[in-house]
């Protein structure tokens, strides 16, 4: 029990969660052993807790002696009961509670390991896994389970999309047509149908696909080649396709209705200028299609990213509004619950019933149990049951950061917020203001340990920013949903009613935009923190100590003084002790998430920029902190979104003299994006050929690849990346873009590769690399530019082993932030940016 809250279901929920997380990463046989071990623990706890009760019927009250042997108990049972009675009576009350918690948690472990292990066994038994290991060509019929996600830039017709789907049918070539482990096609064979169970999860990368309008539930027919799944989940394979998917049938009626409502809201929101206009559909129904990247980056820095995804808060606001209206008209509990249920179901349809939305619906229902039904004791059991049910439905939620944050935030709202709000009201704080302060503080503190360990940073503006934002969340959600409904269901005024509602929602959206913009500009908005489990435990310990100190009136003001000292003294001291950029830096790899952006220092305030990352905020931050004011040359390795998406950040407040790009123009959307940007900034376009060479300041840049245009490879845009060899201040560095097997073999056969001091690891450390490539360049230092917990399994452990075999010093942007390369007396050193 936690206070007056019933916490008995939390232990099995945590056990189920951890067991599912473990089972996804291990063979099914291991899960069977874990389930058996947990069952033994459960049986032992039952024996320890139930036998004393049984023996009390045979032993006089108040005595611990056992009945004599032969009087009601067999010999073996007599010995066992003696051990159990002795052990139980030696336990303190806390010890007995601990035994019960272990037993309940073991029940969850047993169920979670067994259920998830069975799903893993079904995944591994699928014939698709074997076909993927052989990189077979295939024709797949799939059903989408979530909205397509663009991983490229430019118009939808030229983008690369990531599609999550389930398999309905599969046809593949015979064994002779299978590809080898490096993706080389063998002799052709006849197509044949593959017997599959149906429902297997698959990830599709569709290049050059007009996929933006596809809806969950839509059936598609795709032609491409299979590859092994890289993530520890239930995905059986990935499918890379370059042709447009063939539509098979129509989406469901509910999905078409949701699509019309979302499109109507996007159209109505155009009355509000950007970036606030794109925020309305994002916050109301989770539609981020019109959300500008710069505003998204500001939300990330200020800890408000959760507002742009459908969460329990959105659903609680909508359903809470319905409950308030129903109760104001005198509706009883049954009628109010029915109306609230209809509103909840309708909003799930509007926001698309994907797994993330279903998760939010479950969490919103729990919040309503605590807040609307005025029964806080039932909230924790409901939370525990929801965790078990959701992970049983989709075990991959156990490793989803969004799911972790949803559960932690809900836990904070249920356990901490009511008592904190009551304490503030007892001190004379008005009810509304007390809840305004208690709710974001409870949610942020509950999530802080995970956020700190996950991202390696703590947002110092998250609590005040979310408190300020809470004033706008409710009006935007209610007005946005109403505008969506009016745009389709009822609009006798020819669209004016939906537009008027969206215009009203624009005012709180402007407030929210202003909060994000100003809070993200504060130089101490984020504090560097140790990442991983140690960072999470350290944050939890700090919060615990702070809460203990705060509870004592004597030490409360000392705590306030300590926090003020940290803010006013220690933070500036940290920045002074860890200067950035480090003195004598030559080049830097910017932490732009899952993408690339590098800088070569060629003079005071001047730097050559290689690639721009996926969005403009991160690269602009990096260049500003490096003091770059002039870019004599911008080099684009290839026009994929994670390299070209942030070009606006390169030119923000800086002049760009020239742009160097390869001869390949694939994908066309990304290439057109670059051309449009170059025209906007009036920078001449230079074409990189194998003979291109230029000296800028103290750096000499030489293009050594591609030697020729490559086609028919696993990814022609990657293999046709501009490969740049840099000589600067006596050291050499290689920037190979995203070249994979074919591109690396071409470089090896042409003889242009040799030992370098620094290597930008190709394609974010993808497994599609040649061991000979790393053996030839043999870097002294290597930097992997990669996003934390990405969907692609980057960087590959195999690639890291290649680098370690050669003795290279390896740095990763997902763990160390920005990385600078410093050279002193011929030695290369890597410096990490603590504040990145």
C-alpha positions in Angstrom: 0.0 0.0 0.0 1.1 3.6 -0.8 -0.6 5.8 1.8 -4.3 5.1 1.2 -3.7 3.8 -2.3 -4.0 0.1 -3.2 -0.7 -0.8 -4.8 -1.0 -4.6 -4.8 -1.3 -4.8 -8.6 1.8 -2.7 -9.2 4.2 -5.5 -8.2 2.9 -8.0 -10.8 2.7 -5.2 -13.3 6.3 -4.4 -12.9 7.3 -8.0 -12.9 5.3 -8.6 -16.1 6.9 -5.6 -17.7 10.5 -6.5 -16.9 9.9 -10.1 -18.0 8.5 -9.1 -21.3 11.4 -6.7 -21.9 13.9 -9.4 -21.1 12.1 -12.1 -23.2 12.1 -9.9 -26.3 15.9 -9.9 -26.2 16.5 -13.6 -25.5 15.6 -16.9 -27.1 12.3 -18.4 -26.2 13.9 -21.3 -24.4 15.4 -18.8 -21.9 12.0 -17.3 -21.3 10.7 -20.8 -20.5 13.4 -21.2 -17.9 12.7 -17.8 -16.4 8.9 -18.6 -16.2 9.7 -21.9 -14.5 12.0 -20.2 -12.0 9.4 -17.6 -11.2 6.8 -20.3 -10.7 9.1 -22.0 -8.2 9.4 -18.6 -6.3 5.6 -18.2 -6.4 5.1 -21.7 -5.0 7.7 -21.0 -2.2 6.0 -17.8 -1.2 2.6 -19.6 -1.1 4.2 -22.3 1.0 5.7 -19.7 3.4 2.6 -17.6 3.7 -0.2 -20.2 3.7 1.3 -23.1 5.7 1.5 -21.2 9.0 -2.2 -20.4 8.6 -2.9 -24.1 8.1 -0.8 -25.1 11.1 -2.6 -22.7 13.4 -5.6 -25.0 13.2 -3.4 -27.7 14.8 -1.5 -25.5 17.2 -3.0 -23.8 20.3 -3.4 -20.0 19.9 -0.3 -18.1 20.9 2.1 -21.1 20.6 4.7 -21.8 18.0 5.2 -25.5 18.8 4.3 -28.0 16.1 2.2 -31.1 16.7 4.2 -34.1 17.6 5.3 -36.4 14.8 2.6 -38.9 14.0 -0.2 -36.8 15.4 -1.8 -35.4 12.2 1.5 -34.8 10.2 3.7 -37.2 8.3 7.4 -37.2 9.1 8.5 -35.3 5.9 5.7 -32.8 6.3 6.6 -32.4 10.0 10.2 -31.4 9.1 9.1 -29.0 6.3 6.4 -27.4 8.5 9.0 -26.8 11.2 11.3 -24.9 8.8 8.4 -22.9 7.5 7.0 -22.0 10.9 10.4 -21.0 12.2 11.2 -18.9 9.2 7.8 -17.1 9.2 7.9 -16.3 12.9 11.4 -14.8 12.6 10.3 -12.4 9.9 9.4 -8.9 10.9 6.2 -7.2 9.6 8.3 -5.5 6.9 10.0 -8.8 6.0 6.6 -10.4 5.5 5.5 -7.5 3.3 8.7 -8.0 1.3 7.9 -11.7 0.9 4.4 -10.9 -0.4 5.8 -8.3 -2.9 8.3 -10.8 -4.2 5.5 -13.3 -4.6 3.3 -10.9 -6.5 6.1 -9.7 -8.7 7.1 -13.3 -9.5 3.5 -14.0 -10.6 3.9 -11.2 -13.1 7.4 -12.5 -14.2 6.0 -15.9 -14.7 3.1 -14.7 -16.9 5.2 -12.1 -18.7 8.0 -14.5 -19.6 5.6 -17.3 -20.7 3.4 -15.0 -22.8 6.1 -13.0 -24.4 8.4 -16.1 -24.9 5.5 -17.7 -26.8 5.3 -14.7 -29.1 9.1 -14.7 -29.6 9.0 -18.4 -30.4 6.3 -17.7 -33.0 8.4 -14.9 -34.5 11.5 -17.1 -34.7 9.6 -20.0 -36.3 8.3 -17.8 -39.1 9.7 -18.7 -42.5 10.1 -15.0 -43.2 13.0 -14.8 -40.8 15.0 -17.4 -42.8 14.1 -15.6 -46.1 15.3 -12.3 -44.5 18.6 -13.8 -43.5 19.2 -14.7 -47.2 18.0 -11.2 -48.4 15.4 -12.8 -50.7 13.4 -10.8 -53.1 9.7 -10.8 -52.2 6.3 -9.6 -53.1 4.4 -8.9 -49.8 0.8 -8.0 -49.1 0.7 -6.0 -45.8 -1.8 -4.1 -43.6 -0.5 -0.9 -42.1 -0.7 -0.6 -38.4 0.3 3.0 -38.0 0.7 6.2 -39.9 3.5 6.3 -42.5 6.5 8.2 -41.1 8.7 10.2 -43.5 12.5 9.6 -43.1 13.2 11.9 -46.1 12.5 15.4 -47.0 10.9 17.2 -50.0 7.5 16.6 -51.5 5.7 13.4 -50.6 6.2 12.0 -54.0 9.9 11.8 -53.6 10.2 10.9 -49.9 11.3 7.8 -48.2 8.8 6.5 -45.7 8.9 4.0 -42.9 5.8 1.9 -42.7 5.0 -0.5 -39.9 2.7 -3.3 -41.0 1.6 -6.8 -40.5 2.0 -9.5 -43.2 -1.1 -10.9 -44.9 0.6 -12.8 -47.8 4.1 -13.3 -49.2 5.5 -14.5 -52.4 9.2 -14.9 -53.0 11.7 -16.4 -55.5 13.0 -19.9 -55.2 16.2 -20.6 -53.3 18.3 -19.8 -56.4 17.1 -16.2 -56.4 18.0 -15.5 -52.9 20.5 -12.8 -52.2 23.7 -13.5 -50.3 24.5 -11.9 -46.9 25.7 -8.7 -48.6 22.7 -8.2 -50.8 24.0 -9.5 -54.1 21.3 -11.0 -56.2 21.7 -14.5 -57.5 20.1 -16.3 -60.5 16.5 -15.7 -61.0 13.9 -18.3 -60.1 10.2 -18.8 -60.2 8.0 -17.0 -57.8 6.3 -19.1 -55.1 3.9 -18.4 -52.3 5.2 -18.7 -48.8 3.1 -20.3 -46.1 2.9 -17.8 -43.3 0.8 -17.6 -40.1 -0.3 -14.1 -41.0 0.0 -11.1 -38.6 3.8 -11.2 -38.5 5.2 -7.7 -37.9 7.3 -6.2 -40.7 9.0 -2.8 -41.2 8.9 -1.4 -44.8 11.3 1.3 -46.1 9.5 2.7 -49.2 11.7 5.0 -51.4 10.1 7.4 -53.8 6.7 6.5 -52.4 3.6 8.7 -52.3 2.7 7.3 -48.9 1.7 10.4 -47.0 -2.0 9.7 -47.5 -2.0 6.1 -46.5 -4.1 5.2 -43.5 -3.8 2.5 -40.8 -5.6 -0.6 -41.9 -4.8 0.1 -45.6 -3.7 -3.1 -47.5 -0.7 -2.7 -49.8 1.1 -4.9 -52.2 4.9 -4.3 -52.2 7.8 -5.6 -54.2 11.3 -5.4 -52.7 13.9 -7.4 -50.9 13.9 -8.7 -47.4 16.6 -8.1 -44.7 16.9 -9.2 -41.1 15.2 -7.1 -38.4 17.6 -5.0 -36.4 15.5 -4.3 -33.3 14.7 -6.6 -30.4 11.0 -6.7 -30.9 8.5 -8.9 -32.8 9.5 -7.7 -36.2 10.3 -10.7 -38.5 12.0 -8.7 -41.2 12.5 -5.4 -43.0 11.4 -4.9 -46.6 13.1 -2.3 -48.8 11.0 -1.2 -51.8 11.7 1.3 -54.5 8.5 1.0 -56.5 5.2 2.6 -55.6 3.0 0.3 -53.5 -0.1 -1.1 -55.1 -3.3 -0.4 -53.2 -5.4 -3.4 -52.4 -8.9 -2.4 -51.4 -10.1 0.6 -49.4 -9.3 1.6 -45.8 -12.0 0.9 -43.2 -14.9 3.3 -42.8 -13.5 4.5 -39.5 -10.1 5.2 -40.9 -11.5 7.1 -43.9 -13.7 9.2 -41.5 -10.7 9.9 -39.3 -8.7 11.0 -42.4 -11.4 13.4 -43.5 -11.6 14.9 -40.0 -7.9 15.4 -39.7 -7.7 16.9 -43.2 -10.5 19.3 -42.3 -8.7 20.4 -39.2 -5.4 21.0 -41.1 -7.3 23.1 -43.7 -9.1 25.1 -41.1 -5.9 25.7 -39.2 -4.3 27.5 -42.2 -6.1 30.6 -41.0 -3.5 30.8 -38.3 0.0 31.9 -39.4 2.9 29.4 -38.9 4.4 28.1 -36.8 1.3 28.4 -34.5 -1.0 27.1 -37.2 0.8 23.8 -37.5 0.7 23.3 -33.8 -3.2 23.2 -33.6 -3.7 19.8 -35.3 -0.5 18.4 -33.7 -1.7 19.2 -30.2 -5.4 18.5 -30.7 -5.2 15.1 -32.6 -1.5 14.3 -32.9 -1.2 15.3 -36.6 2.3 16.7 -37.0 2.3 17.0 -40.8 2.2 20.8 -40.7 4.4 21.2 -37.6 7.6 23.2 -38.4 10.9 21.5 -37.5 12.2 24.5 -35.7 9.2 24.6 -33.3 9.5 20.8 -32.8 13.1 21.3 -31.7 12.1 24.0 -29.3 9.5 21.7 -27.8 12.2 19.1 -27.4 14.6 21.4 -25.5 11.8 22.6 -23.1 10.5 19.2 -22.4 7.1 19.8 -24.1 7.4 17.2 -27.0 4.7 15.1 -25.3 2.2 17.8 -26.1 2.6 17.2 -29.9 1.7 13.5 -29.6 -1.7 12.1 -28.6 -1.4 11.4 -24.9 -3.6 10.7 -21.9 -3.9 14.4 -21.3 -5.6 15.0 -24.6 -8.1 12.3 -24.0 -8.6 13.3 -20.4 -9.4 16.9 -21.5 -11.9 15.8 -24.2 -13.6 13.2 -22.0 -13.4 15.5 -18.9 -15.2 18.3 -20.9 -18.0 15.8 -21.8 -18.3 14.8 -18.2 -18.4 18.4 -17.0 -21.2 19.2 -19.5 -23.1 16.1 -18.7 -23.0 16.7 -14.9 -23.9 20.4 -15.4 -27.1 19.2 -17.0 -27.8 16.8 -14.1 -26.9 13.5 -15.8 -26.4 10.6 -13.5 -23.3 8.4 -13.1 -24.5 5.9 -15.7 -25.4 8.5 -18.3 -22.2 10.4 -17.7 -20.1 7.3 -18.0 -21.9 6.3 -21.3 -21.3 9.8 -22.8 -17.7 9.8 -21.7 -17.2 6.4 -23.2 -18.6 7.6 -26.5 -16.4 10.6 -26.5 -13.3 8.4 -25.7 -14.1 6.0 -28.5 -14.7 8.9 -30.9 -11.5 10.6 -30.1 -9.5 7.4 -30.5 -11.0 7.1 -34.0 -10.1 10.8 -34.8 -6.5 10.4 -33.6 -6.2 7.0 -35.3 -6.4 3.8 -33.2 -2.7 3.0 -33.5 -0.9 1.3 -30.5 0.3 4.6 -29.2 -3.2 6.1 -29.2 -4.7 3.0 -27.6 -2.0 3.3 -24.9 -3.0 6.9 -24.3 -6.7 5.9 -24.1 -5.9 3.4 -21.4 -3.9 6.0 -19.4 -6.7 8.6 -19.9 -9.2 6.2 -18.6 -7.1 5.7 -15.4 -6.8 9.4 -14.9 -10.6 9.8 -15.2 -11.0 7.0 -12.6 -9.0 9.1 -10.2 -10.2 12.6 -11.0 -13.8 12.2 -12.4 -15.1 9.3 -10.3 -13.5 10.6 -7.1 -12.2 7.2 -6.2 -8.4 7.5 -5.9 -8.0 4.1 -4.3 -9.0 2.4 -7.6 -6.5 4.3 -9.7 -3.3 2.3 -8.9 -5.0 -1.1 -9.4 -6.3 0.2 -12.7 -2.9 1.4 -13.7 -1.4 -2.0 -12.9 -4.1 -3.9 -14.8 -3.6 -1.5 -17.8 0.1 -2.1 -17.9 -0.3 -5.9 -17.9 -3.1 -5.8 -20.5 -1.3 -3.4 -22.9 2.0 -5.3 -22.8 0.2 -8.6 -23.2 -1.5 -7.0 -26.3 1.7 -5.6 -27.6 4.9 -6.8 -25.9 7.0 -4.2 -27.8 5.5 -1.5 -25.6 7.8 -2.8 -22.8 10.7 -1.1 -24.6 8.8 2.0 -25.8 10.1 5.2 -24.2 6.6 6.8 -24.8 5.0 3.9 -22.9 7.4 4.4 -20.0 6.8 8.1 -19.8 3.0 7.6 -20.0 3.1 5.1 -17.1 5.4 7.3 -15.0 3.4 10.5 -15.7 0.2 8.7 -14.8 1.8 7.4 -11.6 2.9 10.9 -10.7 -0.6 12.3 -11.3 -2.3 9.6 -9.3 0.1 9.3 -6.3 1.7 12.7 -6.0 -0.4 15.4 -7.5 -3.6 15.1 -5.3 -1.6 15.3 -2.0 0.6 18.1 -3.3 -2.4 20.1 -4.5 -4.2 19.6 -1.2 -1.1 20.7 0.7 -0.9 23.9 -1.4 -4.7 24.6 -0.8 -4.1 24.1 2.9 -1.6 26.9 2.8 -4.1 29.3 1.2 -3.2 28.7 -2.5 -6.4 28.9 -4.7 -7.6 25.5 -6.0 -7.0 26.2 -9.7 -3.5 27.6 -9.1 -2.6 24.7 -6.7 -3.5 22.1 -9.4 -1.7 24.2 -12.0 1.5 23.9 -10.0 1.1 20.3 -8.6 0.1 18.5 -11.9 3.1 19.4 -14.1 5.5 19.2 -11.1 4.3 15.7 -10.2 4.4 14.5 -13.8 7.9 15.9 -14.4 9.4 14.6 -11.2 8.0 11.1 -11.9 9.5 11.1 -15.4 12.7 12.9 -14.6 14.9 9.8 -13.7 14.0 8.0 -16.9 14.4 11.2 -19.0 17.8 11.9 -17.4 19.1 8.3 -18.1 17.5 8.1 -21.5 18.7 11.4 -23.0 21.7 12.3 -20.8 20.2 15.7 -20.1 17.8 17.4 -17.7 15.6 20.2 -18.8 15.7 23.0 -16.2 12.8 24.8 -17.8 10.5 21.8 -18.2 8.3 22.4 -15.1 7.7 26.1 -15.6 7.3 25.7 -19.3 4.8 22.9 -18.9 3.0 24.9 -16.2 2.7 27.8 -18.5 1.7 25.6 -21.4 -1.1 23.9 -19.4 -3.1 27.2 -19.7 -3.2 26.6 -23.5 -3.5 22.8 -23.8 -7.2 22.6 -22.8 -8.5 25.3 -25.1 -6.5 24.1 -28.1 -7.6 20.5 -27.7 -11.3 21.3 -27.2 -11.4 24.0 -30.0 -9.3 21.8 -32.4 -11.6 18.8 -32.0 -14.6 20.9 -32.4 -13.2 22.5 -35.6 -12.4 19.0 -37.0 -16.0 17.9 -36.3 -17.5 21.0 -37.8 -15.4 20.7 -40.9 -17.1 17.5 -41.9 -20.2 16.8 -39.8 -21.9 20.2 -39.6 -20.9 23.3 -41.4 -23.9 25.1 -43.0 -21.7 28.3 -43.3 -19.5 26.8 -46.0 -16.5 26.2 -43.8 -16.7 29.4 -41.7 -17.6 27.6 -38.4 -14.5 25.3 -38.5 -12.3 28.2 -39.6 -13.6 30.4 -36.7 -13.0 27.7 -34.2 -9.4 27.2 -35.5 -8.9 31.0 -35.4 -9.9 31.0 -31.7 -7.5 28.1 -31.1 -4.8 30.1 -32.7 -4.5 32.5 -29.8 -3.6 29.9 -27.1 -1.4 28.2 -29.8 0.5 31.6 -30.2 1.0 31.6 -26.4 2.4 28.0 -26.5 4.7 28.9 -29.3 6.0 32.0 -27.4 6.6 29.9 -24.3 8.6 27.3 -26.3 10.6 29.9 -28.2 11.6 32.0 -25.2 12.3 29.0 -22.8 14.5 27.2 -25.3 16.7 30.3 -25.8 17.8 30.3 -22.1 21.4 29.1 -22.1 20.9 26.9 -19.1 17.7 25.3 -20.5 19.3 21.9 -20.5 21.8 20.5 -18.0 24.1 17.6 -19.0 23.5 14.5 -16.9 25.1 11.0 -16.9 23.2 8.7 -19.3 22.1 5.1 -18.8 21.0 3.3 -15.7 23.5 5.1 -13.5 22.2 8.5 -14.6 18.6 7.4 -13.9 19.5 6.0 -10.4 21.4 9.2 -9.6 18.4 11.4 -10.6 16.1 9.3 -8.5 18.4 9.5 -5.6 18.7 13.3 -6.0 14.9 13.6 -6.1 14.5 11.4 -3.0 17.0 13.4 -1.0 15.4 16.6 -2.1 11.9 15.4 -1.0 13.2 14.3 2.4 14.9 17.7 3.0 11.8 19.5 1.8 9.5 17.7 4.2 11.4 19.1 7.2 10.5 22.8 7.9 13.9 23.4 9.4 15.8 22.4 6.3 13.3 23.7 3.7 14.8 27.1 3.4 18.3 25.6 3.3 17.1 23.5 0.4 15.8 26.7 -1.4 19.2 28.3 -0.8 21.0 25.2 -2.1 18.9 25.2 -5.3 19.6 28.9 -5.8 23.3 28.3 -5.3 23.3 25.6 -7.9 21.5 27.8 -10.4 23.6 30.9 -9.8 27.0 29.5 -9.1 27.5 25.9 -10.1 26.0 26.0 -13.6 28.2 28.9 -14.8 31.2 27.2 -13.1 30.5 24.0 -15.0 30.5 25.9 -18.3 33.8 27.6 -17.4 35.4 24.3 -16.4 34.3 22.6 -19.6 34.8 25.3 -22.3 33.2 24.7 -25.7 34.5 24.5 -28.2 37.8 23.2 -26.8 40.9 25.2 -27.6 42.6 24.2 -30.8 39.6 22.2 -32.2 39.9 21.3 -35.9 36.6 19.6 -36.7 33.4 18.7 -34.9 30.6 16.2 -35.4 27.3 17.8 -34.3 24.7 15.9 -32.3 21.7 16.2 -34.6 20.0 13.0 -33.7 19.6 10.3 -36.4 21.6 12.1 -39.1 24.9 13.7 -40.0 26.3 17.2 -39.6 30.0 18.0 -39.4 32.1 21.2 -39.3 35.7 21.8 -40.4 37.2 24.9 -38.8 39.0 26.8 -41.6 39.4 30.2 -39.9 38.1 32.4 -37.0 34.3 32.1 -37.1 34.5 30.2 -40.4 33.8 26.6 -41.0 33.0 24.2 -43.9 29.8 22.3 -43.1 29.3 18.7 -44.3 25.6 17.7 -44.2 22.9 19.4 -42.1 21.1 16.7 -40.2 17.3 16.0 -40.3 16.1 19.4 -38.9 17.4 22.9 -38.6 17.3 23.5 -34.8 20.1 21.1 -33.9 22.6 22.1 -36.5 21.9 25.8 -35.9 22.6 25.2 -32.2 25.8 23.4 -32.9 27.1 26.0 -35.3 26.2 28.8 -32.9 28.0 27.1 -30.0 31.0 26.6 -32.2 31.0 30.3 -33.1 30.6 29.7 -36.8 29.4 32.9 -38.5 30.6 32.2 -42.1 30.3 29.0 -44.2 32.6 29.2 -47.2 31.3 25.8 -48.4 28.5 23.5 -47.6 28.9 19.9 -48.7 25.9 17.6 -49.1 26.9 13.9 -49.3 23.5 12.8 -50.6 20.0 14.2 -50.5 18.4 11.9 -47.9 16.4 13.7 -45.2 18.8 13.0 -42.4 21.5 14.9 -44.3 19.6 17.7 -46.1 16.6 18.3 -43.8 18.4 20.9 -41.6 19.9 23.2 -44.4 17.8 26.1 -43.2 19.7 25.9 -39.8 23.0 26.2 -41.7 22.1 29.5 -43.2 20.3 30.9 -40.2 22.2 34.1 -39.3 25.2 33.0 -41.5 26.3 33.6 -45.1 27.0 30.5 -47.2 29.3 31.1 -50.1 28.9 27.9 -52.1 27.2 24.5 -52.1 28.9 21.3 -53.2 26.7 18.3 -54.2 27.2 15.0 -56.0 26.2 14.2 -59.5 23.4 11.8 -58.3 20.0 13.4 -57.8 18.3 10.6 -55.9 16.0 10.9 -54.1 14.6 13.7 -56.3 12.6 15.4 -53.4 15.7 15.9 -51.3 17.7 17.2 -54.3 14.9 19.7 -55.1 14.9 20.7 -51.5 18.7 21.5 -51.7 18.3 23.4 -55.0 15.5 25.5 -53.6 17.6 26.4 -50.5 20.6 27.2 -52.6 18.5 29.6 -54.7 17.1 31.2 -51.6 20.5 32.0 -50.2 21.9 32.8 -53.6 24.8 30.3 -53.3 26.4 28.9 -56.4 26.0 25.1 -56.9 29.2 23.1 -57.5 29.2 19.5 -58.7 31.5 17.0 -57.0 33.5 14.9 -59.4 36.4 12.5 -58.6 38.9 15.2 -59.6 37.4 18.0 -57.5 39.9 19.5 -55.1 40.0 22.8 -53.2 41.9 24.4 -50.4 40.0 26.6 -47.9 42.0 28.2 -45.1 44.1 25.5 -43.6 42.0 22.6 -45.0 42.4 20.8 -48.3 39.3 19.0 -49.4 39.5 16.2 -52.1 36.5 14.3 -53.5 37.6 10.6 -53.9 34.2 9.1 -54.5 32.0 7.9 -56.1 34.3 7.0 -58.9 31.3 6.2 -61.1 27.5 6.2 -60.7 26.3 3.0 -59.0 22.8 1.5 -59.6 21.1 -1.7 -58.7 22.6 -1.8 -55.2 20.7 -2.1 -51.9 20.5 1.7 -51.7 21.9 3.7 -54.7 21.6 7.1 -52.9 23.8 5.8 -50.1 26.4 4.2 -52.3 26.6 7.3 -54.5 27.4 9.5 -51.5 30.1 12.1 -52.0 33.2 10.8 -50.2 35.5 13.5 -49.0 39.1 13.3 -47.9 40.2 16.2 -45.7 43.7 17.3 -44.7 43.8 19.8 -42.0 46.6 20.9 -39.6 48.6 17.8 -40.4 45.9 15.2 -39.8 43.7 13.4 -42.4 39.9 12.7 -42.0 37.6 10.7 -44.2 33.9 11.6 -44.5 32.3 8.8 -46.5 28.6 9.8 -46.2 26.4 6.7 -46.1 28.3 4.4 -48.4 27.4 0.7 -47.9 28.8 -2.6 -49.3 28.8 -1.6 -53.0 30.1 1.9 -52.5 32.9 0.7 -50.1 34.0 -2.1 -52.5 34.1 0.5 -55.3 36.4 2.7 -53.2 38.6 -0.3 -52.3 39.0 -1.5 -55.9 39.9 2.0 -57.1 42.8 2.3 -54.7 41.9 5.7 -53.3 41.6 4.6 -49.7 44.5 4.6 -47.3 45.1 5.2 -43.5 43.4 8.2 -42.0 43.6 9.7 -38.6 39.8 10.4 -38.2 36.9 8.5 -39.7 33.3 9.6 -39.8 31.8 6.1 -39.6 29.6 5.5 -42.7 25.9 5.3 -42.5 25.6 5.9 -38.7 27.4 2.6 -38.0 25.1 0.5 -40.2 25.9 -3.2 -40.5 26.0 -2.9 -44.3 29.8 -2.3 -44.3 32.9 -4.2 -45.5 35.5 -5.3 -42.9 38.2 -4.5 -45.5 37.0 -0.9 -45.5 37.8 -0.5 -41.9 41.1 -2.5 -42.1 42.3 -0.2 -45.0 41.5 3.2 -43.5 42.6 2.0 -40.0 41.5 5.2 -38.2 43.0 6.4 -34.9 39.7 7.9 -33.9 36.2 7.3 -35.2 33.0 9.2 -34.7 29.5 7.6 -35.1 26.8 10.2 -35.7 23.6 8.4 -34.6 20.3 9.1 -32.8 19.6 7.6 -29.4 17.4 4.5 -29.5 16.8 4.7 -33.3 14.6 2.4 -35.3 17.4 1.0 -37.4 19.7 -0.7 -34.8 22.5 1.8 -35.4 25.3 1.5 -34.7 25.9 -2.2 -35.4 27.8 -4.2 -32.8 29.7 -5.7 -35.7 31.0 -2.3 -36.9 32.0 -1.4 -33.4 34.0 -4.6 -33.2 35.7 -3.8 -36.5 36.7 -0.4 -35.1 37.8 -1.8 -31.8 39.9 -4.5 -33.5 42.0 -1.8 -35.1 42.4 0.1 -31.8 40.4 3.1 -32.8 39.1 5.6 -30.2 35.3 5.6 -30.8 32.9 8.4 -29.8 29.1 8.4 -30.4 26.9 11.4 -30.6 24.0 9.6 -29.0 26.0 9.1 -25.8 28.4 12.0 -25.8 26.6 14.8 -27.6 28.7 17.0 -29.9 32.2 15.6 -30.5 35.2 17.8 -31.3 38.5 16.6 -32.8 41.6 18.2 -31.3 45.2 17.7 -32.5 48.3 18.4 -30.4 51.9 17.4 -31.3 50.6 14.9 -33.9 48.2 13.2 -31.4 44.4 13.1 -32.0 42.0 13.6 -29.1 38.2 13.6 -28.9 36.4 16.1 -26.7 32.7 15.8 -25.9 30.3 18.7 -25.4 28.8 18.4 -21.9 26.0 20.8 -22.7 24.9 19.3 -26.1 
